Amino acid sequence: MERALGLAWGGWGRVGSNPMVGAVVVRHGRPVGEGFHAEFGGPHAEVSALAAAGAEARGADLVVTLEPCAHHGKTPPCTEAILRAEVGRVVFGAGDPNPEARGGAEALRSGGVAVVGGLMDGEVRRQNAVFFHRHSGSPRPFVALKLAMSLDARIADADRRSRWISGGEARDHVQWLRAGFDAIAVGVGTVRADDPELTVRGAVRPLVPPLRVVFDRRAEVPPQSQLVAGARETPTIVIAGPVSPAAARAALERAGVAVLEAEGPADALAALRSRGVASLLVEGGGVVAGRLLSAGLVDRLYIFVAPVLLGSGSVPAFGELPGAALDAARRWRVVERRSLGEDQLLVLDGD
């Protein structure tokens, strides 16, 4: 299953609304075929692994991260391919939350295949957190907050310079991260300070380029910024408050920016979800981070820590975050740690 989980990451940014899935065919304790879901509309992991195994799949174990699907979508049901291959046993990680696709385990059992489910269920759910959130009924997107900070939790120096706190390996990893989200968001303060592009420029070319989103209550994003200037080529959304001047909103719309009105963070996220955004990577700044965390609207944190101290007067990573008593403070669960050059990455989930 660990090997299947590793294979599944090959579909990051390329499988669209589908989950990332990996599969390994095991015969007499050794792998004889493996595969992963590489592309939306392409063969599923089980089909690729069975094709690689060929005749050796007969009577073998098929280990797959997600319950095999039992419905006709872009491709035929995986259960049909498994039954044709005469696999002896299927071991899967997590059940499929999609009501249209679930039921594969029962279909296989009815066909005479032994089925075991729940192996490394938590790891599979974490890998496909966006997919499970999509089918949870939540009115908002899955929200991940990414911050590059100093050892003393600062995201810019006293002159609001933030380029570059983190090193090249960390920045490359951020490009990889971006490829797996429907939209990338920042606050208007970050636009003024950094003039970001919010595009994906890494090794993975996403199936659909992520939308660019600016939280900007007064619709004051500079018209000369890269986000506004490139809005006709790369879809860009500004989420403004009811107090924003009509003239400012109209100017943005003339430049090709879509303007949504929202009362607060929860309304803003609901507005994005209504536009089809199922996952959102928020890249700052500190005020936006603090507001989303205060409202309990962040599902995952990606914290890049650089070996530098910026001291007093520099910009805090979590602005406007109210204090909490230690025994009442929200505890985050570390799900990944890794070194990226001189920097450290912590991935934390809020559940």
One Martini backbone bead per residue (centre of mass of N, CA, C, O) as a GRO file, in nm:
protein
  351
    1MET     BB    1   0.056   0.064  -0.019
    2GLU     BB    2   0.294   0.256  -0.016
    3ARG     BB    3   0.351   0.228  -0.316
    4ALA     BB    4   0.073   0.324  -0.415
    5LEU     BB    5   0.090   0.607  -0.290
    6GLY     BB    6   0.338   0.697  -0.449
    7LEU     BB    7   0.211   0.666  -0.732
    8ALA     BB    8  -0.037   0.860  -0.706
    9TRP     BB    9   0.127   1.135  -0.729
   10GLY     BB   10   0.139   1.131  -1.049
   11GLY     BB   11  -0.162   1.288  -1.059
   12TRP     BB   12  -0.083   1.563  -0.988
   13GLY     BB   13  -0.280   1.803  -1.158
   14ARG     BB   14  -0.430   1.573  -1.379
   15VAL     BB   15  -0.730   1.456  -1.254
   16GLY     BB   16  -0.901   1.664  -1.139
   17SER     BB   17  -1.194   1.545  -0.985
   18ASN     BB   18  -1.028   1.316  -0.934
   19PRO     BB   19  -0.849   1.083  -0.789
   20MET     BB   20  -0.570   0.964  -0.650
   21VAL     BB   21  -0.424   0.654  -0.783
   22GLY     BB   22  -0.288   0.341  -0.672
   23ALA     BB   23  -0.132   0.026  -0.801
   24VAL     BB   24  -0.071  -0.330  -0.704
   25VAL     BB   25   0.055  -0.635  -0.816
   26VAL     BB   26   0.056  -0.944  -0.621
   27ARG     BB   27   0.286  -1.232  -0.635
   28HIS     BB   28   0.423  -1.412  -0.406
   29GLY     BB   29   0.533  -1.124  -0.272
   30ARG     BB   30   0.546  -0.983  -0.564
   31PRO     BB   31   0.569  -0.753  -0.798
   32VAL     BB   32   0.393  -0.751  -1.143
   33GLY     BB   33   0.231  -0.469  -1.117
   34GLU     BB   34   0.174  -0.115  -1.208
   35GLY     BB   35  -0.018   0.194  -1.122
   36PHE     BB   36  -0.179   0.509  -1.234
   37HIS     BB   37  -0.362   0.798  -1.230
   38ALA     BB   38  -0.262   1.032  -1.485
   39GLU     BB   39  -0.550   1.112  -1.631
   40PHE     BB   40  -0.813   1.263  -1.730
   41GLY     BB   41  -0.983   0.993  -1.892
   42GLY     BB   42  -0.798   0.779  -1.819
   43PRO     BB   43  -0.665   0.523  -1.693
   44HIS     BB   44  -0.683   0.347  -1.429
   45ALA     BB   45  -0.488   0.201  -1.199
   46GLU     BB   46  -0.593  -0.091  -1.224
   47VAL     BB   47  -0.567  -0.120  -1.531
   48SER     BB   48  -0.261  -0.066  -1.550
   49ALA     BB   49  -0.167  -0.293  -1.357
   50LEU     BB   50  -0.298  -0.532  -1.510
   51ALA     BB   51  -0.152  -0.487  -1.778
   52ALA     BB   52   0.136  -0.527  -1.658
   53ALA     BB   53   0.078  -0.825  -1.548
   54GLY     BB   54  -0.125  -0.988  -1.689
   55ALA     BB   55  -0.139  -1.325  -1.629
   56GLU     BB   56  -0.034  -1.275  -1.324
   57ALA     BB   57  -0.315  -1.177  -1.204
   58ARG     BB   58  -0.401  -1.450  -1.161
   59GLY     BB   59  -0.468  -1.490  -0.818
   60ALA     BB   60  -0.393  -1.222  -0.723
   61ASP     BB   61  -0.307  -0.922  -0.575
   62LEU     BB   62  -0.485  -0.611  -0.530
   63VAL     BB   63  -0.343  -0.295  -0.461
   64VAL     BB   64  -0.546  -0.011  -0.355
   65THR     BB   65  -0.623   0.303  -0.239
   66LEU     BB   66  -0.908   0.278  -0.378
   67GLU     BB   67  -1.206   0.196  -0.434
   68PRO     BB   68  -1.335   0.047  -0.679
   69CYS     BB   69  -1.517   0.118  -0.941
   70ALA     BB   70  -1.895   0.089  -1.049
   71HIS     BB   71  -1.889   0.290  -1.306
   72HIS     BB   72  -1.988   0.487  -1.577
   73GLY     BB   73  -1.773   0.708  -1.731
   74LYS     BB   74  -1.496   0.775  -1.897
   75THR     BB   75  -1.484   0.482  -1.789
   76PRO     BB   76  -1.501   0.183  -1.708
   77PRO     BB   77  -1.532  -0.032  -1.473
   78CYS     BB   78  -1.296  -0.173  -1.268
   79THR     BB   79  -1.445  -0.431  -1.187
   80GLU     BB   80  -1.442  -0.563  -1.468
   81ALA     BB   81  -1.133  -0.593  -1.497
   82ILE     BB   82  -1.092  -0.764  -1.242
   83LEU     BB   83  -1.272  -1.002  -1.321
   84ARG     BB   84  -1.126  -1.072  -1.589
   85ALA     BB   85  -0.841  -1.125  -1.437
   86GLU     BB   86  -0.884  -1.310  -1.181
   87VAL     BB   87  -0.860  -1.202  -0.910
   88GLY     BB   88  -0.829  -1.299  -0.574
   89ARG     BB   89  -0.752  -1.010  -0.439
   90VAL     BB   90  -0.866  -0.706  -0.267
   91VAL     BB   91  -0.684  -0.415  -0.153
   92PHE     BB   92  -0.797  -0.129   0.024
   93GLY     BB   93  -0.806   0.175   0.174
   94ALA     BB   94  -1.055   0.361   0.074
   95GLY     BB   95  -1.355   0.462   0.043
   96ASP     BB   96  -1.586   0.580  -0.177
   97PRO     BB   97  -1.756   0.900  -0.164
   98ASN     BB   98  -1.886   0.856  -0.437
   99PRO     BB   99  -2.210   0.776  -0.515
  100GLU     BB  100  -2.153   0.688  -0.821
  101ALA     BB  101  -1.886   0.483  -0.754
  102ARG     BB  102  -1.967   0.319  -0.545
  103GLY     BB  103  -1.961  -0.051  -0.477
  104GLY     BB  104  -1.711  -0.230  -0.557
  105ALA     BB  105  -1.683  -0.434  -0.328
  106GLU     BB  106  -1.956  -0.581  -0.374
  107ALA     BB  107  -1.912  -0.657  -0.669
  108LEU     BB  108  -1.668  -0.841  -0.613
  109ARG     BB  109  -1.793  -1.035  -0.413
  110SER     BB  110  -2.014  -1.130  -0.613
  111GLY     BB  111  -1.765  -1.237  -0.811
  112GLY     BB  112  -1.550  -1.391  -0.595
  113VAL     BB  113  -1.389  -1.168  -0.446
  114ALA     BB  114  -1.165  -1.086  -0.225
  115VAL     BB  115  -1.214  -0.830   0.038
  116VAL     BB  116  -1.013  -0.553   0.164
  117GLY     BB  117  -1.054  -0.281   0.392
  118GLY     BB  118  -0.863   0.002   0.543
  119LEU     BB  119  -0.575   0.031   0.444
  120MET     BB  120  -0.454   0.326   0.520
  121ASP     BB  121  -0.693   0.532   0.532
  122GLY     BB  122  -0.569   0.802   0.634
  123GLU     BB  123  -0.357   0.839   0.407
  124VAL     BB  124  -0.560   0.851   0.173
  125ARG     BB  125  -0.726   1.094   0.275
  126ARG     BB  126  -0.492   1.295   0.278
  127GLN     BB  127  -0.412   1.277  -0.020
  128ASN     BB  128  -0.750   1.317  -0.083
  129ALA     BB  129  -0.879   1.571   0.060
  130VAL     BB  130  -1.030   1.714  -0.169
  131PHE     BB  131  -1.213   1.480  -0.258
  132PHE     BB  132  -1.355   1.438   0.017
  133HIS     BB  133  -1.457   1.729   0.043
  134ARG     BB  134  -1.631   1.738  -0.215
  135HIS     BB  135  -1.817   1.485  -0.072
  136SER     BB  136  -1.923   1.638   0.214
  137GLY     BB  137  -2.113   1.912   0.162
  138SER     BB  138  -1.956   2.156   0.154
  139PRO     BB  139  -1.980   2.518   0.088
  140ARG     BB  140  -1.667   2.495   0.059
  141PRO     BB  141  -1.355   2.484   0.014
  142PHE     BB  142  -1.058   2.360   0.026
  143VAL     BB  143  -0.818   2.489   0.271
  144ALA     BB  144  -0.493   2.616   0.209
  145LEU     BB  145  -0.208   2.732   0.397
  146LYS     BB  146   0.067   2.933   0.282
  147LEU     BB  147   0.390   2.978   0.453
  148ALA     BB  148   0.674   3.190   0.458
  149MET     BB  149   0.913   3.176   0.730
  150SER     BB  150   1.059   3.251   1.003
  151LEU     BB  151   1.159   3.156   1.313
  152ASP     BB  152   0.969   3.421   1.416
  153ALA     BB  153   0.709   3.440   1.238
  154ARG     BB  154   0.794   3.588   0.955
  155ILE     BB  155   0.709   3.736   0.615
  156ALA     BB  156   0.862   4.014   0.671
  157ASP     BB  157   1.016   4.290   0.691
  158ALA     BB  158   1.010   4.621   0.786
  159ASP     BB  159   0.990   4.678   0.451
  160ARG     BB  160   0.818   4.435   0.321
  161ARG     BB  161   1.027   4.213   0.260
  162SER     BB  162   1.007   3.861   0.107
  163ARG     BB  163   1.246   3.854  -0.102
  164TRP     BB  164   1.388   3.569   0.014
  165ILE     BB  165   1.315   3.356   0.260
  166SER     BB  166   1.322   3.125   0.081
  167GLY     BB  167   1.438   2.882  -0.114
  168GLY     BB  168   1.449   2.714  -0.409
  169GLU     BB  169   1.318   2.443  -0.318
  170ALA     BB  170   1.067   2.567  -0.191
  171ARG     BB  171   0.967   2.716  -0.448
  172ASP     BB  172   0.934   2.462  -0.618
  173HIS     BB  173   0.720   2.331  -0.432
  174VAL     BB  174   0.505   2.547  -0.474
  175GLN     BB  175   0.459   2.489  -0.773
  176TRP     BB  176   0.355   2.206  -0.724
  177LEU     BB  177   0.119   2.279  -0.544
  178ARG     BB  178  -0.045   2.461  -0.738
  179ALA     BB  179  -0.124   2.229  -0.947
  180GLY     BB  180  -0.352   2.101  -0.720
  181PHE     BB  181  -0.530   2.366  -0.760
  182ASP     BB  182  -0.800   2.572  -0.848
  183ALA     BB  183  -0.680   2.802  -0.650
  184ILE     BB  184  -0.518   3.125  -0.589
  185ALA     BB  185  -0.450   3.324  -0.289
  186VAL     BB  186  -0.467   3.675  -0.190
  187GLY     BB  187  -0.399   3.972  -0.066
  188VAL     BB  188  -0.371   4.304  -0.139
  189GLY     BB  189  -0.104   4.343   0.013
  190THR     BB  190   0.059   4.139  -0.158
  191VAL     BB  191   0.024   4.282  -0.424
  192ARG     BB  192   0.170   4.545  -0.344
  193ALA     BB  193   0.444   4.412  -0.244
  194ASP     BB  194   0.489   4.167  -0.491
  195ASP     BB  195   0.346   4.123  -0.759
  196PRO     BB  196   0.205   3.858  -0.840
  197GLU     BB  197   0.110   3.590  -1.059
  198LEU     BB  198  -0.011   3.302  -0.979
  199THR     BB  199   0.149   3.075  -1.127
  200VAL     BB  200   0.256   2.786  -1.303
  201ARG     BB  201   0.633   2.700  -1.305
  202GLY     BB  202   0.666   2.394  -1.315
  203ALA     BB  203   0.678   2.055  -1.392
  204VAL     BB  204   0.371   2.078  -1.353
  205ARG     BB  205   0.098   2.066  -1.567
  206PRO     BB  206  -0.201   2.160  -1.538
  207LEU     BB  207  -0.499   2.081  -1.659
  208VAL     BB  208  -0.596   2.346  -1.498
  209PRO     BB  209  -0.551   2.651  -1.445
  210PRO     BB  210  -0.548   2.843  -1.188
  211LEU     BB  211  -0.704   3.056  -1.026
  212ARG     BB  212  -0.714   3.405  -0.938
  213VAL     BB  213  -0.710   3.550  -0.603
  214VAL     BB  214  -0.854   3.846  -0.435
  215PHE     BB  215  -0.858   3.995  -0.125
  216ASP     BB  216  -1.077   4.299  -0.157
  217ARG     BB  217  -1.289   4.505  -0.004
  218ARG     BB  218  -1.223   4.785  -0.202
  219ALA     BB  219  -1.108   4.737  -0.484
  220GLU     BB  220  -0.762   4.818  -0.481
  221VAL     BB  221  -0.627   4.685  -0.694
  222PRO     BB  222  -0.383   4.736  -0.900
  223PRO     BB  223  -0.397   4.792  -1.243
  224GLN     BB  224  -0.069   4.727  -1.286
  225SER     BB  225  -0.087   4.456  -1.208
  226GLN     BB  226  -0.047   4.132  -1.306
  227LEU     BB  227  -0.336   4.038  -1.246
  228VAL     BB  228  -0.485   4.255  -1.415
  229ALA     BB  229  -0.318   4.260  -1.682
  230GLY     BB  230  -0.372   3.919  -1.707
  231ALA     BB  231  -0.691   3.849  -1.696
  232ARG     BB  232  -0.751   3.759  -1.999
  233GLU     BB  233  -0.554   3.504  -1.979
  234THR     BB  234  -0.597   3.479  -1.653
  235PRO     BB  235  -0.815   3.403  -1.440
  236THR     BB  236  -0.968   3.663  -1.230
  237ILE     BB  237  -1.045   3.728  -0.879
  238VAL     BB  238  -1.240   3.961  -0.691
  239ILE     BB  239  -1.306   4.005  -0.343
  240ALA     BB  240  -1.560   4.208  -0.235
  241GLY     BB  241  -1.719   4.440  -0.060
  242PRO     BB  242  -1.999   4.635  -0.003
  243VAL     BB  243  -1.800   4.902   0.027
  244SER     BB  244  -1.724   4.901  -0.252
  245PRO     BB  245  -1.677   5.077  -0.520
  246ALA     BB  246  -1.832   5.077  -0.820
  247ALA     BB  247  -1.600   5.196  -0.992
  248ALA     BB  248  -1.384   4.988  -0.914
  249ARG     BB  249  -1.531   4.739  -1.014
  250ALA     BB  250  -1.568   4.831  -1.310
  251ALA     BB  251  -1.264   4.855  -1.378
  252LEU     BB  252  -1.199   4.557  -1.339
  253GLU     BB  253  -1.401   4.444  -1.545
  254ARG     BB  254  -1.274   4.590  -1.792
  255ALA     BB  255  -0.997   4.416  -1.743
  256GLY     BB  256  -1.125   4.104  -1.677
  257VAL     BB  257  -1.237   4.100  -1.392
  258ALA     BB  258  -1.384   3.918  -1.149
  259VAL     BB  259  -1.653   4.023  -0.931
  260LEU     BB  260  -1.707   3.953  -0.592
  261GLU     BB  261  -1.947   3.952  -0.331
  262ALA     BB  262  -1.864   3.982   0.027
  263GLU     BB  263  -1.886   3.994   0.378
  264GLY     BB  264  -1.685   3.742   0.430
  265PRO     BB  265  -1.502   3.462   0.443
  266ALA     BB  266  -1.738   3.259   0.411
  267ASP     BB  267  -1.870   3.401   0.167
  268ALA     BB  268  -1.624   3.389  -0.017
  269LEU     BB  269  -1.604   3.078  -0.030
  270ALA     BB  270  -1.889   3.027  -0.135
  271ALA     BB  271  -1.850   3.185  -0.399
  272LEU     BB  272  -1.629   2.998  -0.508
  273ARG     BB  273  -1.789   2.734  -0.503
  274SER     BB  274  -2.009   2.841  -0.710
  275ARG     BB  275  -1.753   2.851  -0.932
  276GLY     BB  276  -1.598   2.552  -0.881
  277VAL     BB  277  -1.426   2.573  -0.620
  278ALA     BB  278  -1.263   2.303  -0.434
  279SER     BB  279  -0.970   2.447  -0.418
  280LEU     BB  280  -0.750   2.641  -0.190
  281LEU     BB  281  -0.457   2.846  -0.214
  282VAL     BB  282  -0.315   3.029   0.045
  283GLU     BB  283  -0.044   3.300   0.028
  284GLY     BB  284  -0.169   3.548   0.161
  285GLY     BB  285  -0.134   3.721   0.416
  286GLY     BB  286  -0.151   3.773   0.751
  287VAL     BB  287  -0.444   3.876   0.756
  288VAL     BB  288  -0.578   3.646   0.604
  289ALA     BB  289  -0.477   3.421   0.785
  290GLY     BB  290  -0.609   3.520   1.049
  291ARG     BB  291  -0.906   3.521   0.952
  292LEU     BB  292  -0.931   3.223   0.870
  293LEU     BB  293  -0.844   3.101   1.141
  294SER     BB  294  -1.054   3.244   1.324
  295ALA     BB  295  -1.298   3.101   1.145
  296GLY     BB  296  -1.224   2.797   1.076
  297LEU     BB  297  -1.117   2.778   0.736
  298VAL     BB  298  -0.875   2.573   0.783
  299ASP     BB  299  -0.734   2.252   0.684
  300ARG     BB  300  -0.434   2.342   0.587
  301LEU     BB  301  -0.076   2.349   0.641
  302TYR     BB  302   0.203   2.530   0.484
  303ILE     BB  303   0.523   2.538   0.641
  304PHE     BB  304   0.795   2.753   0.578
  305VAL     BB  305   1.120   2.733   0.729
  306ALA     BB  306   1.364   2.968   0.786
  307PRO     BB  307   1.711   3.041   0.883
  308VAL     BB  308   1.570   3.323   1.017
  309LEU     BB  309   1.581   3.651   1.169
  310LEU     BB  310   1.369   3.960   1.194
  311GLY     BB  311   1.212   4.074   1.421
  312SER     BB  312   1.120   4.363   1.514
  313GLY     BB  313   0.886   4.514   1.278
  314SER     BB  314   0.798   4.282   1.143
  315VAL     BB  315   0.592   4.054   0.972
  316PRO     BB  316   0.341   3.871   1.067
  317ALA     BB  317   0.192   3.566   0.988
  318PHE     BB  318  -0.062   3.625   1.213
  319GLY     BB  319  -0.281   3.838   1.164
  320GLU     BB  320  -0.557   3.889   1.361
  321LEU     BB  321  -0.497   3.677   1.592
  322PRO     BB  322  -0.637   3.568   1.850
  323GLY     BB  323  -0.618   3.481   2.156
  324ALA     BB  324  -0.532   3.175   2.350
  325ALA     BB  325  -0.572   2.936   2.549
  326LEU     BB  326  -0.391   2.659   2.582
  327ASP     BB  327  -0.639   2.457   2.651
  328ALA     BB  328  -0.808   2.593   2.379
  329ALA     BB  329  -0.624   2.542   2.160
  330ARG     BB  330  -0.561   2.455   1.854
  331ARG     BB  331  -0.471   2.139   1.725
  332TRP     BB  332  -0.221   2.027   1.517
  333ARG     BB  333  -0.141   1.784   1.265
  334VAL     BB  334   0.134   1.617   1.173
  335VAL     BB  335   0.191   1.475   0.828
  336GLU     BB  336   0.465   1.641   0.752
  337ARG     BB  337   0.827   1.617   0.698
  338ARG     BB  338   1.078   1.838   0.539
  339SER     BB  339   1.357   1.898   0.348
  340LEU     BB  340   1.453   2.222   0.175
  341GLY     BB  341   1.736   2.245   0.207
  342GLU     BB  342   1.740   2.489   0.459
  343ASP     BB  343   1.451   2.415   0.481
  344GLN     BB  344   1.125   2.370   0.637
  345LEU     BB  345   0.848   2.139   0.622
  346LEU     BB  346   0.509   2.178   0.730
  347VAL     BB  347   0.231   1.954   0.758
  348LEU     BB  348  -0.106   2.047   0.857
  349ASP     BB  349  -0.392   1.931   1.027
  350GLY     BB  350  -0.717   2.017   1.175
  351ASP     BB  351  -0.843   1.715   1.263
   0.00000   0.00000   0.00000
